[in-house]
Amino acid sequence: MGRTEMSKRELGRVEVLARIRSKQLRIVDASRLLGVSYRQAKRLWKRYREEGAAGLQHRSAGRHSNHAREMKFRKKVLQLVREKYGGAVGERFGPTLAAEHLAAEDGLKIAAETLRRWMLAEGLWSRERRRKRHRLRRERKEHFGEMVQMDGSFHPWLEERGAEGCLIDMVDDATNTTWAKLGEQETIWAVADGLRAWIERYGVPLALYVDWKNLFKRRATPKEWLRGEEPITQFGRMCAKLGIELIAASSPQAKGRVERIHGTHQDRLVKKLRRKQISGQEQANVYLERDYLPEHNGRFRRAAAKPEDYHRRAPGASELDRIFRLERERTISEDWVVR
């Protein structure tokens, strides 16, 4: 490969070194003029003596960078991004998620930051403005199982392939460990099944952080308030039997951890379900348990501040059956009529 034209910096070096040859300068003077060390100036003078001006050209001149990706690889990656992971603003994969799928599905390993630069250059991604932080986040609990947040997220999880559903999300406050299941509604049985699934996997948490829905916790009626009675829901009764403190958040923002998990699922899970062409809730739940949640927890779970696990031992299956059932109070009159 032929030599390319010399740079302005290289031509300046030729001029200074030529003055050494004509005995106008010493090497020590040249080093100060060139802004290099004395040893570096000696090396440059040696190359100039032996090879002339051509010896001062950068050794990589005219060659592709050893660290640059070949254009063929770059074109292939960007073509796949357009065809498989592109789309409208709300549908396209971000650089991190696209890099994961390029490695897993297409066998093309590329750093997410490199892919981000390529996608920005091609107009396949846009820089998002960071919102100013307007409130301080609550400190995490220190122990796994000290508090678990629970909430339902209504969203078109299956897009046009299926009906809108509600994803019951549970996330440990200390570690981000997550469990989720997709259903039609946020019913008593949906949240009870979620709590039972968590208990069977990890044990009984100390506290459950929920919102002010009648499903979880309700305010006292005027009569209950006058009688000094503590109102309790069916789900609240189940938690009480398990010794779980039920904490009701005053706003969605108060449940920041689980709200952010909702956002992560609404981005990553929706796109992964689309790639798998999953169109039913039952099929989606199989994918959640077998593939998505293990991968999600492996990526986003963090170590608790302190190592002790605060989960209590899970009761046996028969005891859980007795706890997770609906109970109603009935009055028997003096004539033995149940009212």
C-alpha positions as CSV (number, residue, x, y, z in Angstrom):
1,M,0.0,0.0,0.0
2,G,1.5,3.4,-1.0
3,R,2.3,6.1,1.5
4,T,-0.3,8.9,2.1
5,E,0.5,12.6,2.2
6,M,2.4,13.8,5.3
7,S,0.5,15.7,8.0
8,K,1.3,19.2,9.0
9,R,2.8,17.9,12.2
10,E,5.0,15.4,10.3
11,L,6.2,18.1,7.9
12,G,7.2,20.3,10.9
13,R,9.3,17.5,12.3
14,V,11.1,17.1,8.9
15,E,12.0,20.8,9.0
16,V,13.4,20.6,12.5
17,L,15.4,17.4,11.9
18,A,16.8,18.8,8.7
19,R,18.3,21.6,10.8
20,I,20.1,19.0,12.9
21,R,21.5,17.5,9.7
22,S,22.8,20.9,8.7
23,K,24.3,21.4,12.2
24,Q,22.1,24.4,12.9
25,L,20.5,22.6,15.9
26,R,21.5,20.1,18.5
27,I,19.2,17.1,19.4
28,V,18.4,18.7,22.8
29,D,17.3,21.9,21.0
30,A,15.1,19.9,18.6
31,S,13.4,18.1,21.5
32,R,12.3,21.4,22.9
33,L,11.1,22.7,19.5
34,L,9.2,19.5,18.9
35,G,7.8,19.3,22.4
36,V,9.1,15.7,23.0
37,S,11.5,14.1,25.4
38,Y,15.2,14.0,24.6
39,R,15.0,10.2,24.1
40,Q,12.0,10.6,21.7
41,A,14.0,13.2,19.7
42,K,16.9,10.8,19.4
43,R,14.6,8.1,18.0
44,L,13.1,10.5,15.5
45,W,16.6,11.6,14.4
46,K,17.6,8.0,14.0
47,R,14.6,7.2,11.8
48,Y,15.2,10.4,9.8
49,R,18.8,9.5,9.2
50,E,18.0,5.9,8.1
51,E,14.7,6.4,6.1
52,G,14.6,10.1,5.3
53,A,11.3,12.1,5.6
54,A,9.2,8.9,4.9
55,G,10.5,7.5,8.2
56,L,8.6,10.1,10.1
57,Q,5.2,9.2,8.8
58,H,2.9,7.4,11.4
59,R,3.3,3.6,11.1
60,S,-0.5,3.3,10.7
61,A,-0.7,5.8,7.8
62,G,-2.7,4.4,4.9
63,R,-4.0,1.4,7.0
64,H,-7.3,0.7,8.6
65,S,-7.2,1.1,12.4
66,N,-6.6,-2.1,14.3
67,H,-9.5,-1.2,16.6
68,A,-12.0,-0.1,13.9
69,R,-14.7,-2.5,12.9
70,E,-14.7,-3.5,9.3
71,M,-17.4,-1.6,7.3
72,K,-18.9,-4.9,6.2
73,F,-19.6,-5.9,9.9
74,R,-21.0,-2.4,10.6
75,K,-23.3,-2.6,7.6
76,K,-24.6,-6.0,8.6
77,V,-25.3,-4.9,12.2
78,L,-27.1,-1.8,11.1
79,Q,-29.2,-3.7,8.5
80,L,-30.3,-6.1,11.2
81,V,-31.2,-3.2,13.6
82,R,-33.3,-1.7,10.8
83,E,-35.1,-4.9,9.9
84,K,-35.6,-6.6,13.2
85,Y,-35.1,-4.1,16.0
86,G,-36.2,-0.8,14.4
87,G,-39.6,0.9,14.1
88,A,-41.4,3.8,15.5
89,V,-40.1,5.7,18.6
90,G,-42.2,3.6,21.0
91,E,-41.4,0.3,19.3
92,R,-37.7,0.3,18.4
93,F,-35.1,-1.4,20.5
94,G,-32.7,0.8,22.4
95,P,-28.9,0.1,21.9
96,T,-28.5,-2.0,25.0
97,L,-31.5,-4.3,24.3
98,A,-30.6,-4.5,20.6
99,A,-27.0,-5.5,21.5
100,E,-28.3,-8.2,23.7
101,H,-30.5,-9.7,20.9
102,L,-27.8,-9.3,18.3
103,A,-25.6,-11.5,20.4
104,A,-28.3,-14.0,21.4
105,E,-30.2,-14.3,18.1
106,D,-27.7,-13.3,15.4
107,G,-24.4,-14.3,16.9
108,L,-23.0,-10.8,16.5
109,K,-21.3,-9.5,19.6
110,I,-21.0,-5.7,19.9
111,A,-20.6,-3.3,22.8
112,A,-23.8,-1.4,23.6
113,E,-21.9,1.9,23.5
114,T,-20.4,1.2,20.1
115,L,-23.9,0.3,18.8
116,R,-25.3,3.4,20.3
117,R,-22.8,5.6,18.4
118,W,-23.5,3.7,15.1
119,M,-27.3,4.0,15.6
120,L,-27.0,7.8,16.4
121,A,-24.9,8.3,13.3
122,E,-27.5,6.5,11.1
123,G,-30.5,8.2,12.7
124,L,-31.8,4.9,14.2
125,W,-31.7,6.3,17.8
126,S,-31.9,9.7,19.3
127,R,-30.5,11.1,22.5
128,E,-33.1,11.4,25.2
129,R,-33.0,14.4,27.5
130,R,-32.5,13.4,31.1
131,R,-35.2,14.8,33.4
132,K,-34.0,16.9,36.3
133,R,-34.2,15.0,39.5
134,H,-36.9,16.8,41.5
135,R,-37.1,14.6,44.6
136,L,-34.8,12.5,46.7
137,R,-35.2,8.8,46.5
138,R,-36.0,6.9,49.6
139,E,-33.1,4.8,50.9
140,R,-33.4,1.1,50.1
141,K,-34.1,-1.3,52.9
142,E,-30.9,-3.1,54.0
143,H,-32.0,-6.8,54.0
144,F,-33.5,-9.1,51.4
145,G,-37.1,-9.7,52.5
146,E,-37.3,-6.7,54.7
147,M,-39.9,-5.1,52.4
148,V,-41.4,-6.2,49.1
149,Q,-43.4,-3.8,46.8
150,M,-46.4,-5.1,44.9
151,D,-48.5,-3.4,42.2
152,G,-50.4,-4.1,39.0
153,S,-49.6,-2.5,35.7
154,F,-52.3,-2.3,33.0
155,H,-50.7,-2.2,29.5
156,P,-51.1,-3.6,26.0
157,W,-48.4,-6.2,26.8
158,L,-49.3,-8.3,23.7
159,E,-49.9,-5.2,21.5
160,E,-52.4,-6.0,18.8
161,R,-51.8,-9.7,19.1
162,G,-54.0,-10.0,22.3
163,A,-56.1,-8.2,24.8
164,E,-54.7,-5.7,27.3
165,G,-53.8,-7.3,30.6
166,C,-52.5,-6.5,34.0
167,L,-49.0,-7.6,35.0
168,I,-48.8,-8.2,38.8
169,D,-45.3,-7.1,39.8
170,M,-43.4,-7.8,43.0
171,V,-40.0,-6.4,43.7
172,D,-37.8,-6.7,46.7
173,D,-36.8,-3.2,48.0
174,A,-33.2,-4.1,48.9
175,T,-32.2,-6.3,46.0
176,N,-34.5,-5.5,43.0
177,T,-35.3,-9.3,42.9
178,T,-38.5,-9.4,40.8
179,W,-41.4,-11.8,40.2
180,A,-44.3,-11.1,37.8
181,K,-47.3,-12.7,36.2
182,L,-49.7,-11.6,33.5
183,G,-53.5,-11.8,34.0
184,E,-56.7,-10.1,32.9
185,Q,-57.4,-7.9,36.0
186,E,-55.9,-6.9,39.3
187,T,-58.2,-9.2,41.4
188,I,-58.0,-10.6,44.9
189,W,-56.9,-13.9,43.5
190,A,-54.3,-12.3,41.2
191,V,-52.5,-10.6,44.1
192,A,-53.0,-13.5,46.4
193,D,-51.5,-15.9,43.9
194,G,-48.6,-13.5,43.5
195,L,-47.9,-13.3,47.2
196,R,-48.1,-17.1,47.5
197,A,-45.7,-17.6,44.6
198,W,-43.2,-15.2,46.3
199,I,-43.5,-17.0,49.6
200,E,-43.0,-20.4,48.0
201,R,-39.8,-19.2,46.3
202,Y,-38.2,-17.0,49.0
203,G,-40.2,-17.2,52.2
204,V,-42.5,-14.8,54.1
205,P,-41.4,-11.1,53.9
206,L,-41.6,-8.8,56.8
207,A,-43.6,-6.1,55.0
208,L,-45.5,-5.6,51.8
209,Y,-45.7,-2.1,50.3
210,V,-48.9,-1.6,48.3
211,D,-51.2,1.4,47.3
212,W,-54.5,2.6,48.6
213,K,-56.8,0.3,46.8
214,N,-59.8,-1.4,48.4
215,L,-58.2,-4.6,47.3
216,F,-55.3,-4.2,49.6
217,K,-56.3,-1.7,52.3
218,R,-59.3,0.5,52.8
219,R,-60.2,3.4,55.0
220,A,-62.6,3.0,57.8
221,T,-66.3,3.7,57.3
222,P,-67.9,6.3,59.6
223,K,-69.5,3.4,61.7
224,E,-66.2,1.6,62.0
225,W,-64.4,4.8,62.9
226,L,-66.9,5.5,65.7
227,R,-66.6,2.0,67.0
228,G,-62.8,2.2,66.8
229,E,-62.6,-0.8,64.5
230,E,-59.6,-1.4,62.2
231,P,-60.9,-2.0,58.6
232,I,-59.4,-5.0,57.0
233,T,-59.8,-6.5,53.5
234,Q,-59.6,-10.2,52.6
235,F,-56.0,-9.7,51.4
236,G,-55.2,-7.8,54.6
237,R,-56.5,-10.7,56.6
238,M,-54.3,-13.1,54.6
239,C,-51.2,-10.9,55.3
240,A,-52.1,-10.6,59.0
241,K,-52.3,-14.4,59.4
242,L,-48.8,-14.6,57.8
243,G,-47.5,-11.9,60.1
244,I,-46.8,-9.5,57.1
245,E,-47.1,-5.8,57.8
246,L,-49.2,-4.2,55.0
247,I,-48.0,-0.7,54.3
248,A,-50.2,1.5,52.0
249,A,-48.4,4.2,49.9
250,S,-49.9,7.6,49.7
251,S,-49.1,8.0,46.0
252,P,-47.8,6.0,43.0
253,Q,-44.5,7.9,43.3
254,A,-44.0,6.6,46.8
255,K,-43.7,3.1,45.3
256,G,-40.8,4.2,43.2
257,R,-39.0,0.9,43.0
258,V,-42.0,-1.1,41.5
259,E,-43.0,1.9,39.3
260,R,-39.6,1.9,37.7
261,I,-39.8,-1.9,37.2
262,H,-43.1,-1.3,35.4
263,G,-41.3,1.0,33.0
264,T,-38.6,-1.5,32.4
265,H,-41.1,-4.3,31.6
266,Q,-43.1,-2.0,29.4
267,D,-40.0,-1.4,27.3
268,R,-38.1,-4.7,27.4
269,L,-40.9,-7.3,27.9
270,V,-43.2,-5.9,25.3
271,K,-40.4,-6.1,22.7
272,K,-39.3,-9.6,23.7
273,L,-42.9,-10.9,23.5
274,R,-43.2,-9.3,20.0
275,R,-40.0,-11.1,18.9
276,K,-41.3,-14.4,20.2
277,Q,-44.7,-13.7,18.5
278,I,-46.5,-14.6,21.8
279,S,-50.2,-13.8,21.6
280,G,-51.8,-15.4,24.7
281,Q,-51.4,-14.8,28.5
282,E,-50.8,-18.4,29.3
283,Q,-47.9,-18.6,26.8
284,A,-46.6,-15.3,28.1
285,N,-46.5,-16.6,31.6
286,V,-44.5,-19.7,30.6
287,Y,-42.0,-17.4,28.9
288,L,-41.9,-15.1,31.9
289,E,-41.1,-17.9,34.4
290,R,-38.8,-19.9,32.1
291,D,-36.8,-17.2,30.3
292,Y,-37.6,-13.5,31.0
293,L,-37.5,-13.3,34.8
294,P,-34.3,-15.3,35.2
295,E,-32.6,-13.1,32.6
296,H,-34.1,-9.9,34.1
297,N,-33.0,-10.8,37.7
298,G,-29.6,-11.8,36.5
299,R,-29.2,-8.4,34.9
300,F,-30.9,-6.1,37.4
301,R,-30.6,-7.8,40.8
302,R,-28.2,-6.2,43.2
303,A,-26.6,-7.3,46.5
304,A,-28.4,-6.2,49.6
305,A,-26.5,-3.7,51.9
306,K,-26.4,-6.4,54.6
307,P,-26.3,-10.2,54.0
308,E,-28.9,-11.5,56.4
309,D,-32.1,-12.7,54.7
310,Y,-35.2,-11.4,56.6
311,H,-37.7,-13.8,55.0
312,R,-39.3,-16.1,57.5
313,R,-39.7,-19.8,56.7
314,A,-42.6,-20.5,54.4
315,P,-45.6,-22.4,55.9
316,G,-46.5,-25.8,54.4
317,A,-48.8,-26.2,51.5
318,S,-51.9,-27.2,53.6
319,E,-51.4,-24.2,55.9
320,L,-51.1,-21.9,52.9
321,D,-54.3,-23.3,51.5
322,R,-56.1,-22.4,54.8
323,I,-54.7,-18.9,54.7
324,F,-55.3,-18.1,51.0
325,R,-59.1,-18.4,50.9
326,L,-62.0,-16.0,51.3
327,E,-63.7,-15.7,54.7
328,R,-67.1,-14.1,55.5
329,E,-68.7,-13.4,58.8
330,R,-72.2,-14.6,59.3
331,T,-74.7,-14.1,62.2
332,I,-76.8,-16.9,63.6
333,S,-80.0,-15.7,65.1
334,E,-81.8,-17.3,68.1
335,D,-83.9,-19.4,65.7
336,W,-80.7,-20.8,64.1
337,V,-81.1,-18.9,60.9
338,V,-77.8,-17.9,59.3
339,R,-77.9,-14.3,58.2
